[in-house]
Amino acid sequence: ESAFDMMDRFRTEVGPDVALQTLARGINVVALSQCPRDIIDLHAKMFKKHGMTTIRNFDALNDVRNLEYSGERIAHHGLNHQIVISMMHLPPGCSDAAHTPAFYLDRLKQILDADIPFHSICFKDPSGTCTPKDLYETFRGARKMVSDDTILWYHTHDTAGLGIAQNMAVIEGGANGVDLAKSPVSGGTCQPDILSMMHAMKGSDFTLDLDYEKIIVASDVFEEAMKDYFVPPEAKMVSPKVTLSPMPGGALTANTMMMRDTGTLHLYADVIKEMAEVVARGGYGTSVTPVSQFYFQQAYLNVTQGKWKKINPSYGNMVLGYFGRTPVPADPEIVKIASEQLEKPVFTEDPLDILEPGIPKATKILQENNLPVNDENIFIIASCEQKGLDFLQGNAITNIRKITDEPAENKKPAAKAAAAPAASIGPRDYTITVNNRPYNVSVSEAGGI
């Protein structure tokens, strides 16, 4: 569906005064590849036109250069710019040269010294792996560096089961707000639940100042709206091993769905284990889009093709510098392999300086395909490339999974499920129907559910 149409509908429903927020990924804005300056500007212009109030703007590498131009254009077009420092906890065995309170506060100092216009600051932990102690120290230090009226925000996922403890730590450290979610998507790979957070704050000096009865009504409405959609079992689970290999919530479920489709889900544990080395040797970029996808794709190749036999092009471009500076220089051996396989040299300058303007290129594609040339279509082509063209031509493939879409032969009688195969092949997924309602069940190697 059109993101622009959806944003218009949101604005119509909530009226003119409610704040609506979306995100941008620095020079990637909402794409997985780098976008040139004219497309970065067009992003802010279009999102303002279609009713957004605030853009949360982050860079996976915490390269402040990647936030400068994007942040300036967000502010220029009249949007609130929430600038972000990306966080995670490093896997065991990694150096402490990055992803410590001192590292995050240094990045905050760089942002303040760069005079990037912003309206608030967010610390974003997409994998939910930061320790409460590090978070407390980071927020306590950040609060001392900014004015009393500067809004400090925190965003995490509950993938590792740490979300409530993390939120309490940042609140004690000086945060003004935290991100939460409501059932049926709260917890697991999403944010901690609103009601759970309200309960955790009872007896403390802090409150969310919300009416729990209204939250229950909102959750009931949302659960009814979502009842037909397939939610992968791992999306609702706590995954303790994520603390050893920071896989963010959004990337985890996207990639496990891909592994289902390719029949390789039994390799998931091996891929997660491989991620630790991929992160360490790749320069310690934060495991957030698009770098989280790069990490997973490279780890997947290392498992299926052999260690470092095949470099994922995006991962290779990252270690070579084409997405900006990694927090720590990537392993020289990996840089050499990437340079040889991609036939590209190491790049140390500003990535924006080598990107060709995107508007002329997108305009030409629209004209060649007899499609309307307007700002919305130009942005769709520039950011989504072939998938954007497919969408505008009416050829897009919808991969939203609904329980009601299941073939009849896959639906099981009440309280019965297919027998497990004799040979152990890793985690397996079944659908069990009870009282005409299907439930998705995942059985692990050890027989757990």
C-alpha positions, 0 to 999 in steps of 0.5 A: 500500500502507499505509505503516503496514503496511509499517513494521510489517513492517520492524519485525518483520523487523529485531527490536526493537533496530535503528534505523529512520528516516523523515522529516517535512517540518516543518509538511507532515510527509509531505504536500505541503500544510501540516498543522494541529497535530493532524495534526502530533501524530498523525504523530509518534504513529502513526510511533512506534506503528508502530515507527519510531525516528528522524524526520528533520525538515526545512523547505524554507524553513529557517524555524525556526518550521516545525521548532519544533512538529513537533520538539517533538511528535516528541520528546514521543512518544518518537522521536529528532528529527534536526533538519535544515538544508536546503542547495543551491547557487544557480544562476548569477546569484543573490545570495549572501544565502542558501545560503552557509556563513554562512547555514547556520550562522546557521540552526543558531544559530537552532535552538540559540537556539529550544531545539527538542529534538533528538537529532542534526543533519543537513545535507541537500542534496537536489539534490547541488549544494553545493560541497565547499568550502562543505560543509567550511566549514559542517561545520567551523563547525557542529562548533565551535558544538555539543558534541563528542558532538552527532551531525552527519550529511550527506545528498546525492544524486549527481545532479551526480556530486559525492556522493563529493567532498561526503561526503569534504569533510563528513567532513574538516569534522567529520561523524559520518556520511553517507547512502549507497545500494546497487545497483541504486539507488545513484548518479545521483538517489540517494545515492553507493554504499556500496562506492564510498564505502568505496573513496574512504576507503582510505588516509584517517584514516576508515572506514565499518567495514563488511564489503564482502562482506556489502555485496555479498550485500545488493546482490545480494539487492536487485538480484534484488528490483528486477529487474522494476521500470522505473527511468527512465534519467535516475535512473541518470545524472549530470546536470551541468546540475543544477548550474545549476538545482538539481533534487533526485533525488526530484523529477527522476524523478517529473517526467520520468515525468509528462512521459513520460505527457503527451508533453512529455519533449522540453521537459525541458531547457527546464524545467530552464533555466527553474528558475534564474529560478523559484528566484531570484524565488521567494525561494531556498527549498531545492529539496527537497520540497515546494518542489522540486515547486513550482519544477518545476511553475512552471518547467513552466508558464513553458515551456508557458504563457509566462513568469509567465502562470500561477502554480502555486497552491503556488508562489504560496502559497509566495511569499505566505508561506503556507508560512512565510518564504522565506530571501530575500523573493520578487520583488515583481513575482512576489508581485503576480502571485501575489496577483492570480491567487490572490486572496490577500494576502501573509501574514507570520504563523505558517502553523499559526495559520490552519489548521483542525484536521484530525482532525474533518474527516477523521473526517467524511469517513470516516463519510460513506463508511462507513469505519472511524474510527481514527487510521491512517485519519484520518492517511491521509485528512488527509495524502493527501486524495482519494488517501487516500480512494481507497486506503481504498475500494480504488480507488487507482491503482497507478503502480509501473512494471514491465518485465513490465507492458509491452504485448507490442506494445512489446517488440522483437526481440533487439538491435533498437529502433524507428527514430528519427523523422525530425524532431528532437523532443528526448530519446527512450526505447526498450526494447531486448531482449537475450537476453530481458532488456529494457534502457531506453535514452534517446537525446538530441538529439545522438544520444548514449545 
